[in-house]
Amino acid sequence: MGLDTSHNCWHGPYSSFNSFRKSLAEQIGINLAEYIGYGKENATKQLNSIKHDLKPLFNHSDCDGRLTVKKCEKIVKGLNSVLENFNDKIEADWGFKEKIIQFRDGCLLAIENNEAVDFH
């Protein structure tokens, strides 16, 4: 059991998807543990306060819902930025960079077909 998306963005355990998002956040200087929904009970920051193109990915359910074409466009821009400035010291040992490329390419396919990415 795990998370599957349309357009081949993601297939794998929920725990890996959460690690993926936390590592992406770390790549852009954000500690998701400080945010409500990711952190401990004492987390105080709101996900809506994030000022980065990856915010729609961080602020999305990890088990259902859809990413609209507009959100996919922002996510692609954010993932490309991470790839351009990639820090190999952050979670590079589990295929993290390949997962970024896979998610980006899935979003690009959805955009090309004018379709949302479905989470299920």
MIFI-659264 format. One record per residue (C-alpha): residue number from 0; residue in three letters; x, y, z. Coordinates in nm, 4 decimals. Layout:
<nodes>
  rodo  vovo         X         Y         Z
   NUM   ALA         X         Y         Z
...
</nodes>
This chain:
<nodes>
  rodo  vovo         X         Y         Z
     0   MET    0.0000    0.0000    0.0000
     1   GLY    0.1226    0.3447   -0.0800
     2   LEU    0.0712    0.6540   -0.2878
     3   ASP    0.0087    0.6328   -0.6599
     4   THR   -0.0459    0.9271   -0.8879
     5   SER   -0.1492    0.9664   -1.2446
     6   HIS    0.1046    1.0625   -1.5091
     7   ASN    0.3728    0.8522   -1.3354
     8   CYS    0.4659    1.1336   -1.0954
     9   TRP    0.4901    0.9056   -0.7949
    10   HIS    0.4464    0.5397   -0.7042
    11   GLY    0.5655    0.4316   -0.3615
    12   PRO    0.5176    0.4327    0.0132
    13   TYR    0.3610    0.7321    0.1846
    14   SER    0.6667    0.7511    0.4088
    15   SER    0.8934    0.7883    0.1049
    16   PHE    0.6707    1.0629   -0.0343
    17   ASN    0.6944    1.2510    0.2947
    18   SER    1.0742    1.2076    0.2919
    19   PHE    1.0720    1.3364   -0.0667
    20   ARG    0.8841    1.6522    0.0301
    21   LYS    1.0978    1.7100    0.3397
    22   SER    1.4147    1.6725    0.1305
    23   LEU    1.2793    1.9110   -0.1338
    24   ALA    1.2061    2.1642    0.1376
    25   GLU    1.5562    2.1233    0.2752
    26   GLN    1.6950    2.1854   -0.0743
    27   ILE    1.5302    2.5296   -0.0688
    28   GLY    1.6189    2.6104    0.2923
    29   ILE    1.2887    2.5177    0.4586
    30   ASN    1.2480    2.2849    0.7555
    31   LEU    0.9002    2.1351    0.7162
    32   ALA    0.9106    2.0143    1.0771
    33   GLU    0.8401    2.3759    1.1749
    34   TYR    0.5089    2.3708    0.9838
    35   ILE    0.1681    2.2604    1.1030
    36   GLY    0.0858    1.9286    0.9425
    37   TYR    0.4482    1.8207    0.9200
    38   GLY    0.5984    1.9048    1.2524
    39   LYS    0.5422    1.8055    1.6034
    40   GLU    0.2540    1.9331    1.8098
    41   ASN    0.4437    2.2558    1.8777
    42   ALA    0.4822    2.3455    1.5071
    43   THR    0.3645    2.7015    1.4528
    44   LYS    0.4218    2.7987    1.0893
    45   GLN    0.1459    2.7848    0.8291
    46   LEU    0.2170    2.6144    0.4951
    47   ASN    0.0462    2.9064    0.3196
    48   SER    0.3331    3.1279    0.4358
    49   ILE    0.5842    2.9461    0.2121
    50   LYS    0.6992    3.1719   -0.0702
    51   HIS    0.8228    2.9172   -0.3245
    52   ASP    0.6840    2.7505   -0.6355
    53   LEU    0.6877    2.4165   -0.4524
    54   LYS    0.4252    2.5342   -0.2011
    55   PRO    0.1404    2.3506   -0.3830
    56   LEU    0.3289    2.0241   -0.3403
    57   PHE    0.4019    2.0832    0.0280
    58   ASN    0.0439    2.1962    0.0930
    59   HIS   -0.1197    1.8951   -0.0753
    60   SER   -0.2600    1.5779    0.0746
    61   ASP   -0.0284    1.2781    0.0633
    62   CYS   -0.3091    1.0338   -0.0177
    63   ASP   -0.5801    1.1891   -0.2345
    64   GLY   -0.6853    1.4915   -0.4336
    65   ARG   -0.5589    1.6560   -0.7497
    66   LEU   -0.2909    1.8967   -0.8595
    67   THR   -0.4378    2.1289   -1.1210
    68   VAL   -0.2494    2.2217   -1.4362
    69   LYS   -0.1767    2.5634   -1.2834
    70   LYS   -0.0301    2.4019   -0.9712
    71   CYS    0.1690    2.1573   -1.1846
    72   GLU    0.3188    2.4506   -1.3761
    73   LYS    0.4365    2.6078   -1.0496
    74   ILE    0.5714    2.2745   -0.9228
    75   VAL    0.7656    2.2174   -1.2464
    76   LYS    0.9225    2.5609   -1.2098
    77   GLY    1.0122    2.4844   -0.8471
    78   LEU    1.1545    2.1386   -0.9258
    79   ASN    1.3646    2.2814   -1.2093
    80   SER    1.5025    2.5375   -0.9658
    81   VAL    1.5961    2.2601   -0.7214
    82   LEU    1.7635    2.0614   -0.9990
    83   GLU    1.9637    2.3651   -1.1120
    84   ASN    2.0925    2.4243   -0.7587
    85   PHE    2.0945    2.0631   -0.6392
    86   ASN    2.2785    1.9906   -0.3130
    87   ASP    2.4085    1.6318   -0.3304
    88   LYS    2.4498    1.6206    0.0476
    89   ILE    2.0726    1.6177    0.1024
    90   GLU    1.9160    1.2704    0.0792
    91   ALA    2.1143    1.1808   -0.2325
    92   ASP    2.1488    0.8145   -0.1385
    93   TRP    1.7928    0.6901   -0.2150
    94   GLY    1.7432    0.8100   -0.5716
    95   PHE    1.6112    1.1478   -0.4609
    96   LYS    1.7286    1.3353   -0.7708
    97   GLU    1.5703    1.0741   -0.9974
    98   LYS    1.2430    1.1121   -0.8039
    99   ILE    1.2533    1.4880   -0.8656
   100   ILE    1.2953    1.4284   -1.2382
   101   GLN    1.0163    1.1682   -1.2408
   102   PHE    0.7738    1.3992   -1.0587
   103   ARG    0.8635    1.6921   -1.2849
   104   ASP    0.8239    1.4840   -1.6003
   105   GLY    0.4873    1.3550   -1.4813
   106   CYS    0.3698    1.7105   -1.4198
   107   LEU    0.4937    1.8102   -1.7654
   108   LEU    0.2921    1.5256   -1.9198
   109   ALA   -0.0172    1.6391   -1.7308
   110   ILE    0.0361    1.9983   -1.8475
   111   GLU    0.0855    1.8837   -2.2081
   112   ASN   -0.2470    1.6967   -2.1920
   113   ASN   -0.4214    1.9735   -1.9955
   114   GLU   -0.4980    1.7251   -1.7164
   115   ALA   -0.4708    1.7337   -1.3393
   116   VAL   -0.2410    1.4945   -1.1543
   117   ASP   -0.4573    1.2631   -0.9463
   118   PHE   -0.3434    1.1239   -0.6098
   119   HIS   -0.4897    0.7919   -0.4981
</nodes>
